[in-house]
Protein backbone atom coordinates (compact mmCIF):
# COMPACT_ATOMS: atom_id res chain seq x y z
CA UNK A 1 0.00 0.00 0.00
CA UNK A 2 1.04 3.59 -0.54
CA UNK A 3 1.43 6.04 2.30
CA UNK A 4 -1.86 7.72 1.35
CA UNK A 5 -3.68 4.38 1.33
CA UNK A 6 -2.33 3.51 4.80
CA UNK A 7 -3.29 6.98 6.07
CA UNK A 8 -6.85 6.48 4.83
CA UNK A 9 -7.24 2.83 5.85
CA UNK A 10 -5.81 2.97 9.36
CA UNK A 11 -6.11 6.58 10.44
CA UNK A 12 -9.15 7.76 8.46
CA UNK A 13 -7.59 10.84 6.83
CA UNK A 14 -7.60 11.65 3.12
CA UNK A 15 -4.54 13.90 3.03
CA UNK A 16 -1.36 14.51 5.00
CA UNK A 17 -0.85 17.66 7.07
CA UNK A 18 2.06 20.02 6.65
CA UNK A 19 5.28 18.19 5.88
CA UNK A 20 4.19 14.76 7.17
CA UNK A 21 4.55 13.16 3.73
CA UNK A 22 8.00 14.68 3.18
CA UNK A 23 9.19 13.27 6.51
CA UNK A 24 7.84 9.84 5.59
CA UNK A 25 9.62 9.95 2.22
CA UNK A 26 12.86 10.99 3.94
CA UNK A 27 12.67 8.04 6.35
CA UNK A 28 11.81 5.61 3.54
CA UNK A 29 14.88 6.82 1.65
CA UNK A 30 17.06 5.89 4.66
CA UNK A 31 17.99 9.46 5.69
CA UNK A 32 17.87 10.73 9.30
CA UNK A 33 15.42 13.49 10.14
CA UNK A 34 14.69 16.02 12.88
CA UNK A 35 11.03 16.99 13.20
CA UNK A 36 9.75 19.93 15.24
CA UNK A 37 5.99 19.98 15.24
CA UNK A 38 3.76 21.66 17.86
CA UNK A 39 1.69 19.56 20.24
CA UNK A 40 -1.20 17.99 18.33
CA UNK A 41 0.51 18.44 14.96
CA UNK A 42 0.61 14.73 14.10
CA UNK A 43 4.21 13.71 14.81
CA UNK A 44 3.37 10.04 15.41
CA UNK A 45 2.13 9.53 11.83
CA UNK A 46 5.67 10.37 10.65
CA UNK A 47 6.99 7.06 12.02
CA UNK A 48 3.85 4.92 12.23
CA UNK A 49 3.26 4.91 8.47
CA UNK A 50 6.90 4.05 7.56
CA UNK A 51 6.68 1.24 10.14
CA UNK A 52 3.76 -0.26 8.21
CA UNK A 53 5.47 0.21 4.84
CA UNK A 54 8.83 -1.40 5.74
CA UNK A 55 9.79 -4.92 6.68
CA UNK A 56 10.84 -5.45 10.31
CA UNK A 57 10.16 -3.51 13.48
CA UNK A 58 10.21 0.21 14.26
CA UNK A 59 11.55 1.08 17.73
CA UNK A 60 9.99 4.16 19.34
CA UNK A 61 11.89 5.61 22.31
CA UNK A 62 9.70 7.47 24.79
CA UNK A 63 10.22 8.62 28.41
CA UNK A 64 6.52 8.53 29.25
CA UNK A 65 4.84 5.29 30.27
CA UNK A 66 1.33 6.77 30.06
CA UNK A 67 1.97 8.03 26.54
CA UNK A 68 3.33 4.62 25.50
CA UNK A 69 0.18 2.95 26.80
CA UNK A 70 -2.11 5.36 24.95
CA UNK A 71 -0.22 4.86 21.68
CA UNK A 72 -0.07 1.05 21.97
CA UNK A 73 -3.77 0.83 22.90
CA UNK A 74 -4.74 3.03 19.94
CA UNK A 75 -2.60 1.08 17.44
CA UNK A 76 -3.87 -2.27 18.65
CA UNK A 77 -7.43 -0.99 18.32
CA UNK A 78 -6.59 -0.18 14.68
CA UNK A 79 -5.34 -3.72 14.15
CA UNK A 80 -1.64 -2.79 14.18
CA UNK A 81 0.77 -5.05 16.08
CA UNK A 82 2.26 -2.76 18.75
CA UNK A 83 3.90 -3.45 22.11
CA UNK A 84 5.70 -1.63 24.91
CA UNK A 85 8.64 -2.42 27.18
CA UNK A 86 8.86 -0.34 30.35
CA UNK A 87 8.90 -0.61 34.14
CA UNK A 88 5.12 -0.98 34.37
CA UNK A 89 5.27 -4.51 32.94
CA UNK A 90 5.55 -7.64 35.04
CA UNK A 91 8.43 -10.01 34.33
CA UNK A 92 6.00 -12.39 32.64
CA UNK A 93 4.60 -9.64 30.41
CA UNK A 94 8.10 -8.54 29.43
CA UNK A 95 9.10 -12.11 28.51
CA UNK A 96 5.99 -12.45 26.35
CA UNK A 97 6.88 -9.23 24.52
CA UNK A 98 10.44 -10.43 23.91
CA UNK A 99 9.07 -13.66 22.42
CA UNK A 100 6.70 -11.69 20.16
CA UNK A 101 9.67 -9.67 18.93
CA UNK A 102 11.71 -12.77 18.21
CA UNK A 103 8.98 -14.28 16.06
CA UNK A 104 8.37 -11.04 14.16
CA UNK A 105 4.92 -10.38 15.61
CA UNK A 106 5.55 -6.71 16.50
CA UNK A 107 5.58 -3.80 14.01
CA UNK A 108 6.04 -0.96 16.52
CA UNK A 109 7.89 -1.34 19.81
CA UNK A 110 7.59 1.50 22.34
CA UNK A 111 10.42 1.42 24.86
CA UNK A 112 11.97 3.57 27.61
CA UNK A 113 15.58 4.64 26.99
CA UNK A 114 16.87 2.80 30.06
CA UNK A 115 15.32 -0.47 28.88
CA UNK A 116 16.54 0.02 25.31
CA UNK A 117 20.17 0.39 26.38
CA UNK A 118 20.27 -2.74 28.55
CA UNK A 119 22.77 -5.23 27.04
CA UNK A 120 20.07 -7.91 26.73
CA UNK A 121 17.77 -5.58 24.73
CA UNK A 122 20.57 -4.35 22.46
CA UNK A 123 21.62 -7.93 21.77
CA UNK A 124 18.04 -8.94 20.96
CA UNK A 125 17.47 -5.98 18.64
CA UNK A 126 20.75 -6.65 16.85
CA UNK A 127 19.29 -10.01 15.77
CA UNK A 128 16.06 -8.43 14.50
CA UNK A 129 15.33 -6.41 11.40
CA UNK A 130 15.08 -2.94 13.00
CA UNK A 131 14.00 -0.54 10.25
CA UNK A 132 13.87 2.75 12.21
CA UNK A 133 14.62 4.30 15.60
CA UNK A 134 12.11 7.08 16.36
CA UNK A 135 13.08 9.12 19.43
CA UNK A 136 10.08 10.98 20.82
CA UNK A 137 10.49 13.95 23.18
CA UNK A 138 13.98 14.27 21.68
CA UNK A 139 14.67 17.54 23.54
CA UNK A 140 15.32 15.31 26.60
CA UNK A 141 18.71 14.42 25.08
CA UNK A 142 19.95 18.01 25.27
CA UNK A 143 21.21 19.85 28.33
CA UNK A 144 19.68 22.93 26.70
CA UNK A 145 16.28 21.25 26.54
CA UNK A 146 13.58 22.13 29.06
CA UNK A 147 13.23 18.53 30.25
CA UNK A 148 16.81 17.19 30.11
CA UNK A 149 17.19 13.55 31.18
CA UNK A 150 20.75 12.22 31.54
CA UNK A 151 19.74 8.69 30.50
CA UNK A 152 18.68 10.11 27.12
CA UNK A 153 22.24 11.19 26.31
CA UNK A 154 23.31 7.55 26.22
CA UNK A 155 21.14 7.18 23.11
CA UNK A 156 24.10 8.45 21.09
CA UNK A 157 25.29 4.82 21.30
CA UNK A 158 22.67 3.97 18.67
CA UNK A 159 25.07 5.37 16.09
CA UNK A 160 27.62 2.77 17.15
CA UNK A 161 25.32 -0.24 17.56
CA UNK A 162 23.03 0.39 14.57
CA UNK A 163 24.98 2.58 12.12
CA UNK A 164 22.82 1.65 9.12
CA UNK A 165 19.41 2.10 10.73
CA UNK A 166 17.85 5.55 10.10
CA UNK A 167 16.91 7.66 13.10
CA UNK A 168 14.06 10.10 13.50
CA UNK A 169 14.08 12.69 16.32
CA UNK A 170 10.76 14.32 17.22
CA UNK A 171 9.86 17.10 19.64
CA UNK A 172 7.28 19.85 20.04
CA UNK A 173 9.57 22.44 21.63
CA UNK A 174 13.26 23.07 21.03
CA UNK A 175 15.22 26.30 20.64
CA UNK A 176 18.21 26.53 18.29
CA UNK A 177 20.77 25.26 20.82
CA UNK A 178 18.60 22.27 21.68
CA UNK A 179 18.11 21.42 18.01
CA UNK A 180 21.85 21.56 17.41
CA UNK A 181 22.62 19.16 20.27
CA UNK A 182 19.88 16.72 19.21
CA UNK A 183 21.40 16.58 15.72
CA UNK A 184 25.01 16.20 16.87
CA UNK A 185 24.28 13.48 19.45
CA UNK A 186 21.65 11.42 17.73
CA UNK A 187 21.59 11.98 13.96
CA UNK A 188 23.81 11.88 10.87
CA UNK A 189 23.32 14.68 8.34
CA UNK A 190 19.62 14.96 9.14
CA UNK A 191 17.02 16.69 7.07
CA UNK A 192 15.27 19.18 9.34
CA UNK A 193 11.54 19.82 9.32
CA UNK A 194 10.46 22.75 11.48
CA UNK A 195 6.81 23.70 11.60
CA UNK A 196 5.69 27.16 12.60
CA UNK A 197 5.32 27.61 16.34
CA UNK A 198 2.50 30.07 15.82
CA UNK A 199 -0.93 29.14 17.13
CA UNK A 200 -2.91 32.13 15.80
CA UNK A 201 -6.19 30.91 17.30
CA UNK A 202 -4.82 31.23 20.85
CA UNK A 203 -5.07 34.61 22.56
CA UNK A 204 -2.36 35.26 25.16
CA UNK A 205 -2.98 37.28 28.32
CA UNK A 206 -0.62 37.70 31.27
CA UNK A 207 -1.28 39.43 34.59
CA UNK A 208 0.79 40.13 37.65
CA UNK A 209 -0.76 38.46 40.68
CA UNK A 210 -2.59 40.61 43.15
CA UNK A 211 -4.84 39.90 46.10
CA UNK A 212 -7.86 37.93 45.07
CA UNK A 213 -6.47 36.85 41.71
CA UNK A 214 -8.35 33.55 42.05
CA UNK A 215 -11.56 35.59 42.03
CA UNK A 216 -10.56 36.88 38.60
CA UNK A 217 -10.07 33.24 37.50
CA UNK A 218 -13.62 32.50 38.65
CA UNK A 219 -14.96 35.59 36.84
CA UNK A 220 -13.05 34.63 33.68
CA UNK A 221 -14.53 31.11 33.61
CA UNK A 222 -18.07 32.21 34.50
CA UNK A 223 -18.02 35.21 32.19
CA UNK A 224 -16.29 33.85 29.09
CA UNK A 225 -16.11 30.05 29.25
CA UNK A 226 -19.03 28.73 31.28
CA UNK A 227 -19.84 25.12 30.33
CA UNK A 228 -16.63 24.81 28.33
CA UNK A 229 -13.58 22.64 28.94
CA UNK A 230 -10.33 24.10 30.22
CA UNK A 231 -7.19 23.29 32.20
CA UNK A 232 -5.85 25.22 35.19
CA UNK A 233 -2.17 24.49 35.84
CA UNK A 234 -0.64 24.81 39.32
CA UNK A 235 2.97 24.40 40.47
CA UNK A 236 2.35 22.11 43.46
CA UNK A 237 -0.03 19.41 44.66
CA UNK A 238 -1.22 21.52 47.59
CA UNK A 239 -2.00 24.44 45.30
CA UNK A 240 -3.86 22.08 42.96
CA UNK A 241 -6.08 20.86 45.79
CA UNK A 242 -6.72 24.38 47.10
CA UNK A 243 -7.63 25.81 43.69
CA UNK A 244 -9.92 22.85 42.92
CA UNK A 245 -11.86 23.43 46.15
CA UNK A 246 -12.06 27.18 45.46
CA UNK A 247 -13.48 26.69 41.98
CA UNK A 248 -15.95 24.07 43.18
CA UNK A 249 -17.03 26.40 45.98
CA UNK A 250 -17.79 29.02 43.33
CA UNK A 251 -20.01 26.76 41.25
CA UNK A 252 -17.47 25.52 38.70
CA UNK A 253 -17.39 21.83 37.71
CA UNK A 254 -13.72 21.23 38.55
CA UNK A 255 -11.73 18.00 38.70
CA UNK A 256 -8.24 17.45 40.11
CA UNK A 257 -5.12 15.67 38.84
CA UNK A 258 -1.67 15.35 40.42
CA UNK A 259 0.94 12.66 41.02
CA UNK A 260 0.00 12.28 44.69
CA UNK A 261 -3.40 10.83 43.83
CA UNK A 262 -3.94 7.11 43.33
CA UNK A 263 -3.76 5.74 39.80
CA UNK A 264 -7.46 4.91 39.95
CA UNK A 265 -8.40 8.48 40.93
CA UNK A 266 -6.27 10.01 38.21
CA UNK A 267 -7.61 7.70 35.52
CA UNK A 268 -11.21 8.31 36.61
CA UNK A 269 -10.80 12.09 36.51
CA UNK A 270 -9.00 11.98 33.18
CA UNK A 271 -11.79 9.87 31.69
CA UNK A 272 -14.39 12.30 33.07
CA UNK A 273 -12.53 15.22 31.53
CA UNK A 274 -12.87 13.60 28.11
CA UNK A 275 -16.52 12.66 28.64
CA UNK A 276 -17.93 16.03 29.70
CA UNK A 277 -17.27 19.76 29.63
CA UNK A 278 -15.46 20.63 32.84
CA UNK A 279 -12.29 22.20 34.23
CA UNK A 280 -9.24 20.11 35.13
CA UNK A 281 -7.04 21.63 37.84
CA UNK A 282 -3.66 19.93 37.61
CA UNK A 283 0.08 19.93 37.97
CA UNK A 284 2.18 19.36 34.87
CA UNK A 285 1.68 15.62 35.51
CA UNK A 286 -1.48 16.11 33.42
CA UNK A 287 -1.29 16.80 29.74
CA UNK A 288 1.26 14.63 27.91
CA UNK A 289 -0.64 12.78 25.20
CA UNK A 290 -3.90 14.56 26.04
CA UNK A 291 -5.63 15.08 22.71
CA UNK A 292 -8.96 16.67 23.62
CA UNK A 293 -9.72 19.01 20.70
CA UNK A 294 -12.24 21.34 22.38
CA UNK A 295 -10.17 22.67 25.30
CA UNK A 296 -11.11 26.34 25.15
CA UNK A 297 -8.70 27.77 27.72
CA UNK A 298 -5.49 27.12 29.62
CA UNK A 299 -4.90 29.08 32.83
CA UNK A 300 -1.57 29.11 34.66
CA UNK A 301 -2.08 30.28 38.23
CA UNK A 302 1.67 29.82 38.77
CA UNK A 303 4.40 30.75 36.32
CA UNK A 304 5.95 27.81 34.39
CA UNK A 305 9.71 27.18 34.62
CA UNK A 306 10.34 27.92 30.96
CA UNK A 307 8.86 29.25 27.74
CA UNK A 308 9.06 25.70 26.37
CA UNK A 309 6.83 24.43 29.19
CA UNK A 310 4.47 27.36 28.73
CA UNK A 311 4.23 26.79 24.98
CA UNK A 312 3.70 23.05 25.34
CA UNK A 313 1.00 23.47 27.99
CA UNK A 314 -0.88 26.27 26.23
CA UNK A 315 -0.72 24.18 23.04
CA UNK A 316 -3.29 21.84 24.56
CA UNK A 317 -5.96 24.48 23.94
CA UNK A 318 -7.78 24.98 20.67
CA UNK A 319 -6.57 21.90 18.83
CA UNK A 320 -9.75 22.05 16.78
CA UNK A 321 -8.54 25.36 15.34
CA UNK A 322 -11.29 27.39 16.99
CA UNK A 323 -10.52 30.42 19.22
CA UNK A 324 -8.92 29.56 22.56
CA UNK A 325 -7.39 31.44 25.50
CA UNK A 326 -4.14 31.32 27.42
CA UNK A 327 -4.11 33.25 30.70
CA UNK A 328 -1.04 33.46 32.93
CA UNK A 329 -0.83 34.86 36.46
CA UNK A 330 2.71 35.49 37.68
CA UNK A 331 4.35 37.01 40.73
CA UNK A 332 7.53 37.26 42.75
CA UNK A 333 6.53 34.27 44.86
CA UNK A 334 6.51 32.16 41.68
CA UNK A 335 10.04 33.23 40.89
CA UNK A 336 11.27 32.36 44.39
CA UNK A 337 9.46 29.01 44.34
CA UNK A 338 10.69 27.95 40.91
CA UNK A 339 14.26 28.98 41.71
CA UNK A 340 14.05 26.88 44.86
CA UNK A 341 12.86 23.85 42.85
CA UNK A 342 15.77 24.26 40.43
CA UNK A 343 18.50 24.93 42.98
CA UNK A 344 17.44 22.09 45.29
CA UNK A 345 17.36 19.55 42.48
CA UNK A 346 20.18 17.04 41.97
CA UNK A 347 20.65 18.07 38.35
CA UNK A 348 23.95 18.82 36.64
CA UNK A 349 25.24 22.30 37.70
CA UNK A 350 25.35 23.54 34.10
CA UNK A 351 21.80 22.33 33.52
CA UNK A 352 20.71 24.21 36.66
CA UNK A 353 22.16 27.40 35.20
CA UNK A 354 20.36 26.76 31.91
CA UNK A 355 17.10 26.26 33.84
CA UNK A 356 17.59 29.51 35.74
CA UNK A 357 18.14 31.33 32.45
CA UNK A 358 14.98 29.77 30.99
CA UNK A 359 13.08 30.88 34.08
CA UNK A 360 14.33 34.43 33.57
CA UNK A 361 13.27 34.24 29.90
CA UNK A 362 9.79 33.17 31.00
CA UNK A 363 9.61 36.10 33.38
CA UNK A 364 10.91 38.31 30.58
CA UNK A 365 7.98 37.21 28.40
CA UNK A 366 5.54 37.93 31.22
CA UNK A 367 7.03 41.40 31.81
CA UNK A 368 7.32 42.32 28.12
CA UNK A 369 5.58 45.38 26.73
CA UNK A 370 5.51 44.33 23.08
CA UNK A 371 3.46 41.73 21.21
CA UNK A 372 3.52 38.45 23.16
CA UNK A 373 3.43 36.35 20.00
CA UNK A 374 6.38 38.11 18.38
CA UNK A 375 8.52 37.51 21.47
CA UNK A 376 7.30 33.92 21.87
CA UNK A 377 8.12 33.06 18.26
CA UNK A 378 11.46 34.87 18.44
CA UNK A 379 12.45 32.60 21.32
CA UNK A 380 12.14 29.62 18.99
CA UNK A 381 14.00 31.38 16.18
CA UNK A 382 10.92 32.29 14.14
CA UNK A 383 10.48 35.81 12.84
CA UNK A 384 7.17 37.68 12.83
CA UNK A 385 7.18 41.31 11.74
CA UNK A 386 3.62 42.47 12.39
CA UNK A 387 2.04 42.49 15.88
CA UNK A 388 -0.59 39.77 16.18
CA UNK A 389 -3.48 41.86 17.49
CA UNK A 390 -4.53 38.82 19.55
CA UNK A 391 -2.73 39.30 22.87
CA UNK A 392 -3.21 41.63 25.82
CA UNK A 393 -0.26 43.86 24.90
CA UNK A 394 -1.66 44.38 21.39
CA UNK A 395 -5.26 44.87 22.50
CA UNK A 396 -4.47 47.09 25.50
CA UNK A 397 -0.90 48.42 25.21
CA UNK A 398 0.61 48.73 28.71
CA UNK A 399 1.71 52.03 30.15
CA UNK A 400 5.44 52.13 29.51
CA UNK A 401 8.52 54.14 30.34
CA UNK A 402 11.44 54.69 27.99
CA UNK A 403 14.40 52.95 29.65
CA UNK A 404 16.67 53.18 26.60
CA UNK A 405 19.35 55.15 28.44
CA UNK A 406 19.48 52.63 31.28
CA UNK A 407 19.65 49.75 28.81
CA UNK A 408 22.56 51.49 27.07
CA UNK A 409 24.35 51.92 30.40
CA UNK A 410 24.04 48.24 31.19
CA UNK A 411 25.09 47.15 27.70
CA UNK A 412 28.11 49.46 27.87
CA UNK A 413 29.10 48.06 31.25
CA UNK A 414 28.83 44.47 29.98
CA UNK A 415 30.96 45.38 26.97
CA UNK A 416 33.66 47.24 28.94
CA UNK A 417 33.93 44.47 31.55
CA UNK A 418 34.29 41.82 28.85
CA UNK A 419 37.03 43.83 27.12
CA UNK A 420 39.23 43.54 30.21
CA UNK A 421 39.54 39.76 29.96
CA UNK A 422 38.26 38.94 26.48
CA UNK A 423 35.63 36.61 27.93
CA UNK A 424 33.12 38.44 30.07
CA UNK A 425 31.73 38.45 33.62
CA UNK A 426 28.55 37.28 35.33
CA UNK A 427 25.44 39.35 35.97
CA UNK A 428 26.07 40.12 39.65
CA UNK A 429 29.59 41.42 39.02
CA UNK A 430 28.54 43.61 36.08
CA UNK A 431 25.64 45.15 37.99
CA UNK A 432 27.84 45.81 41.03
CA UNK A 433 30.30 47.65 38.79
CA UNK A 434 27.42 49.61 37.29
CA UNK A 435 26.15 50.52 40.77
CA UNK A 436 29.61 51.56 41.96
CA UNK A 437 29.96 48.91 44.67
CA UNK A 438 33.41 48.15 45.99
CA UNK A 439 34.77 44.70 46.73
CA UNK A 440 38.03 42.80 46.32
CA UNK A 441 37.12 41.40 42.92
CA UNK A 442 36.25 44.80 41.45
CA UNK A 443 39.55 46.23 42.74
CA UNK A 444 41.49 43.19 41.55
CA UNK A 445 40.09 43.51 38.02
CA UNK A 446 40.48 47.32 38.19
CA UNK A 447 36.86 47.68 37.18
CA UNK A 448 36.52 50.66 39.50
CA UNK A 449 38.52 52.47 36.81
CA UNK A 450 36.02 51.74 34.04
CA UNK A 451 33.99 54.67 32.70
CA UNK A 452 30.78 52.78 33.54
CA UNK A 453 31.70 52.31 37.21
CA UNK A 454 28.94 53.82 39.36
CA UNK A 455 26.84 55.30 36.54
CA UNK A 456 23.88 53.15 37.64
CA UNK A 457 24.01 53.75 41.39
CA UNK A 458 20.64 55.52 41.31
CA UNK A 459 18.83 52.20 40.73
CA UNK A 460 18.58 49.00 42.78
CA UNK A 461 20.01 45.59 42.02
CA UNK A 462 16.46 44.33 41.38
CA UNK A 463 15.82 47.07 38.82
CA UNK A 464 19.01 46.31 36.89
CA UNK A 465 18.29 42.59 36.93
CA UNK A 466 14.90 43.35 35.43
CA UNK A 467 16.50 45.40 32.66
CA UNK A 468 18.98 42.57 32.08
CA UNK A 469 16.17 39.98 31.81
CA UNK A 470 14.56 42.00 29.05
CA UNK A 471 17.88 42.50 27.25
CA UNK A 472 18.50 38.74 27.34
CA UNK A 473 14.92 37.90 26.33
CA UNK A 474 15.20 40.21 23.31
CA UNK A 475 18.63 38.79 22.37
CA UNK A 476 20.60 41.99 23.02
CA UNK A 477 22.74 40.08 25.53
CA UNK A 478 24.14 36.56 25.22
CA UNK A 479 24.79 34.23 28.18
CA UNK A 480 27.53 31.58 28.02
CA UNK A 481 26.49 28.85 30.45
CA UNK A 482 29.46 26.61 29.83
CA UNK A 483 31.80 29.42 30.85
CA UNK A 484 30.50 30.61 34.21
CA UNK A 485 27.36 32.37 32.84
CA UNK A 486 29.37 35.28 31.48
CA UNK A 487 27.51 38.02 29.60
CA UNK A 488 28.43 39.44 26.22
CA UNK A 489 26.76 42.05 24.03
CA UNK A 490 25.22 40.65 20.82
CA UNK A 491 25.45 42.22 17.39
CA UNK A 492 21.74 42.94 17.61
CA UNK A 493 22.40 45.49 20.38
CA UNK A 494 24.17 47.95 18.09
CA UNK A 495 20.99 49.74 17.05
CA UNK A 496 19.95 50.17 20.69
CA UNK A 497 23.42 51.38 21.72
CA UNK A 498 23.41 53.91 18.89
CA UNK A 499 19.98 55.25 19.82
CA UNK A 500 18.27 53.81 16.75
CA UNK A 501 15.86 51.70 18.84
CA UNK A 502 13.89 52.34 22.00
CA UNK A 503 13.82 50.07 25.03
CA UNK A 504 10.54 50.23 26.96
CA UNK A 505 9.55 48.73 30.32
CA UNK A 506 6.19 48.54 32.08
CA UNK A 507 5.49 51.52 34.30
CA UNK A 508 2.68 49.97 36.33
CA UNK A 509 4.78 46.85 36.90
CA UNK A 510 7.39 48.92 38.75
CA UNK A 511 4.70 50.40 41.00
CA UNK A 512 3.18 47.04 41.81
CA UNK A 513 6.52 45.49 42.59
CA UNK A 514 7.53 48.41 44.76
CA UNK A 515 4.34 48.23 46.80
CA UNK A 516 4.75 44.56 47.69
CA UNK A 517 6.61 43.24 50.68
CA UNK A 518 8.96 40.62 49.26
CA UNK A 519 11.40 38.12 50.70
CA UNK A 520 14.49 39.48 49.04
CA UNK A 521 15.99 42.96 49.21
CA UNK A 522 16.49 45.10 46.12
CA UNK A 523 20.21 45.61 46.69
CA UNK A 524 21.11 41.92 47.13
CA UNK A 525 21.99 39.61 44.26
CA UNK A 526 20.57 36.08 44.10
CA UNK A 527 23.35 34.51 46.15
CA UNK A 528 23.19 37.23 48.80
CA UNK A 529 19.41 36.83 49.01
CA UNK A 530 19.91 33.19 49.93
CA UNK A 531 22.35 34.21 52.68
CA UNK A 532 19.85 36.84 53.85
CA UNK A 533 17.19 34.11 54.11
CA UNK A 534 19.59 31.93 56.15
CA UNK A 535 20.33 34.84 58.48
CA UNK A 536 16.64 35.52 58.98
CA UNK A 537 16.03 31.87 59.86
CA UNK A 538 18.90 31.96 62.36
CA UNK A 539 17.48 35.19 63.85
CA UNK A 540 14.02 33.60 64.18
CA UNK A 541 15.46 30.57 66.01
CA UNK A 542 17.61 32.76 68.23
CA UNK A 543 14.66 35.02 69.10
CA UNK A 544 12.46 32.05 69.97
CA UNK A 545 15.13 30.53 72.23
CA UNK A 546 15.62 33.81 74.10
CA UNK A 547 11.96 34.88 74.05
CA UNK A 548 12.75 38.07 72.17
CA UNK A 549 11.16 39.84 69.23
CA UNK A 550 13.16 39.07 66.10
CA UNK A 551 14.00 42.72 65.44
CA UNK A 552 15.53 42.94 68.93
CA UNK A 553 18.18 40.45 67.85
CA UNK A 554 19.03 42.28 64.61
CA UNK A 555 16.78 44.38 62.34
CA UNK A 556 16.55 43.48 58.65
CA UNK A 557 18.80 46.37 57.61
CA UNK A 558 21.60 44.89 59.76
CA UNK A 559 21.13 41.42 58.27
CA UNK A 560 21.26 42.98 54.80
CA UNK A 561 24.63 44.55 55.58
CA UNK A 562 25.88 41.21 56.93
CA UNK A 563 24.72 39.51 53.72
CA UNK A 564 26.66 42.09 51.70
CA UNK A 565 29.85 41.82 53.77
CA UNK A 566 29.76 38.02 54.40
CA UNK A 567 31.94 38.04 57.56
CA UNK A 568 33.71 34.83 58.53
CA UNK A 569 35.32 36.19 61.70
CA UNK A 570 33.51 38.10 64.49
CA UNK A 571 35.82 41.10 64.13
CA UNK A 572 34.61 41.49 60.54
CA UNK A 573 31.25 42.60 61.97
CA UNK A 574 32.75 45.83 63.28
CA UNK A 575 31.39 48.88 61.50
CA UNK A 576 28.06 47.32 60.51
CA UNK A 577 25.17 49.51 61.60
CA UNK A 578 23.38 48.11 64.66
CA UNK A 579 26.28 45.94 65.83
CA UNK A 580 28.41 47.00 68.79
CA UNK A 581 31.02 45.11 70.79
CA UNK A 582 28.47 43.53 73.13
CA UNK A 583 26.45 42.14 70.22
CA UNK A 584 29.60 40.79 68.63
CA UNK A 585 30.41 39.01 71.91
CA UNK A 586 26.93 37.54 72.08
CA UNK A 587 26.12 36.75 68.43
CA UNK A 588 29.39 37.09 66.49
CA UNK A 589 30.40 33.42 66.40
CA UNK A 590 26.87 32.26 65.56
CA UNK A 591 26.48 34.77 62.72
CA UNK A 592 29.85 33.82 61.22
CA UNK A 593 28.88 30.14 61.40
CA UNK A 594 25.73 30.90 59.37
CA UNK A 595 27.91 32.59 56.75
CA UNK A 596 30.35 29.66 56.67
CA UNK A 597 27.50 27.16 56.28
CA UNK A 598 26.08 29.29 53.46
CA UNK A 599 29.48 29.33 51.71
CA UNK A 600 29.58 25.53 51.89
CA UNK A 601 26.07 25.17 50.45
CA UNK A 602 26.81 27.64 47.64
CA UNK A 603 29.97 25.76 46.68
CA UNK A 604 28.15 22.42 46.57
CA UNK A 605 25.06 23.68 44.72
CA UNK A 606 26.85 25.78 42.13
CA UNK A 607 29.65 23.37 41.25
CA UNK A 608 31.27 26.15 39.25
CA UNK A 609 32.79 29.48 40.08
CA UNK A 610 31.60 32.93 39.10
CA UNK A 611 33.66 35.07 36.82
Number of C-alpha atoms within 10 A of each C-alpha: 9 10 17 14 15 18 18 14 13 14 13 10 13 12 13 16 11 14 14 22 17 13 25 20 14 19 22 19 10 14 19 25 24 25 24 25 22 21 23 20 16 13 19 15 18 23 25 20 22 21 22 19 14 15 13 19 24 24 25 25 26 22 21 16 17 12 16 23 17 12 19 19 16 13 18 12 12 12 10 17 18 21 25 26 23 20 13 12 12 11 10 9 13 17 13 12 19 19 13 14 21 15 9 15 16 21 21 26 20 27 23 21 21 16 15 20 18 10 10 11 14 15 12 12 19 12 9 14 16 21 22 26 21 25 28 21 22 31 27 24 26 25 22 25 27 22 18 20 17 14 14 23 18 15 19 15 13 20 16 9 13 16 11 14 16 24 28 25 25 24 20 23 23 26 19 13 13 19 23 13 17 25 21 13 17 24 21 15 11 19 17 15 17 16 15 15 21 16 19 16 16 24 19 21 18 21 16 15 18 13 7 8 14 16 13 13 19 17 14 14 20 15 10 12 15 17 14 17 24 28 28 25 28 23 19 15 17 13 17 23 18 13 22 22 16 16 20 14 11 12 10 18 18 23 24 25 26 21 14 11 12 11 10 9 14 18 13 13 16 18 11 14 21 16 10 12 17 20 26 24 28 26 23 18 11 19 19 14 16 14 14 17 16 20 26 22 26 27 23 24 25 22 27 26 26 23 25 22 18 18 21 18 22 25 25 27 30 25 21 14 13 14 17 25 23 25 20 23 21 20 17 17 14 19 20 13 15 20 19 12 11 17 17 11 12 9 15 15 18 19 20 21 21 21 24 19 20 22 22 24 22 24 25 22 24 20 20 21 23 19 21 25 26 17 21 22 17 17 20 17 14 16 13 14 6 9 15 16 15 18 22 19 21 17 12 9 13 17 13 15 14 13 14 18 14 16 23 18 16 26 25 17 25 26 22 21 25 19 13 14 10 11 15 24 25 21 19 18 21 28 25 24 26 28 21 19 14 14 14 8 12 18 11 9 12 12 23 19 11 14 12 23 23 18 16 20 15 10 14 17 21 17 13 24 19 18 20 22 23 25 22 20 24 19 17 21 21 17 21 16 18 13 17 18 22 21 26 23 23 16 11 12 19 15 12 17 19 9 12 9 12 13 19 18 21 18 14 13 15 14 10 12 13 11 8 10 9 12 13 18 18 16 19 21 20 16 14 20 19 18 24 26 16 19 24 18 14 16 24 16 13 17 17 12 9 10 9 12 14 19 13 9 18 19 15 16 14 16 22 23 19 22 22 18 15 21 20 17 14 18 14 15 23 14 10 15 14 15 16 12 13 9 14 17 12 10 17 21 15 17 23 21 15 19 23 16 12 20 15 11 11 17 11 11 16 16 11 15 10 14 17
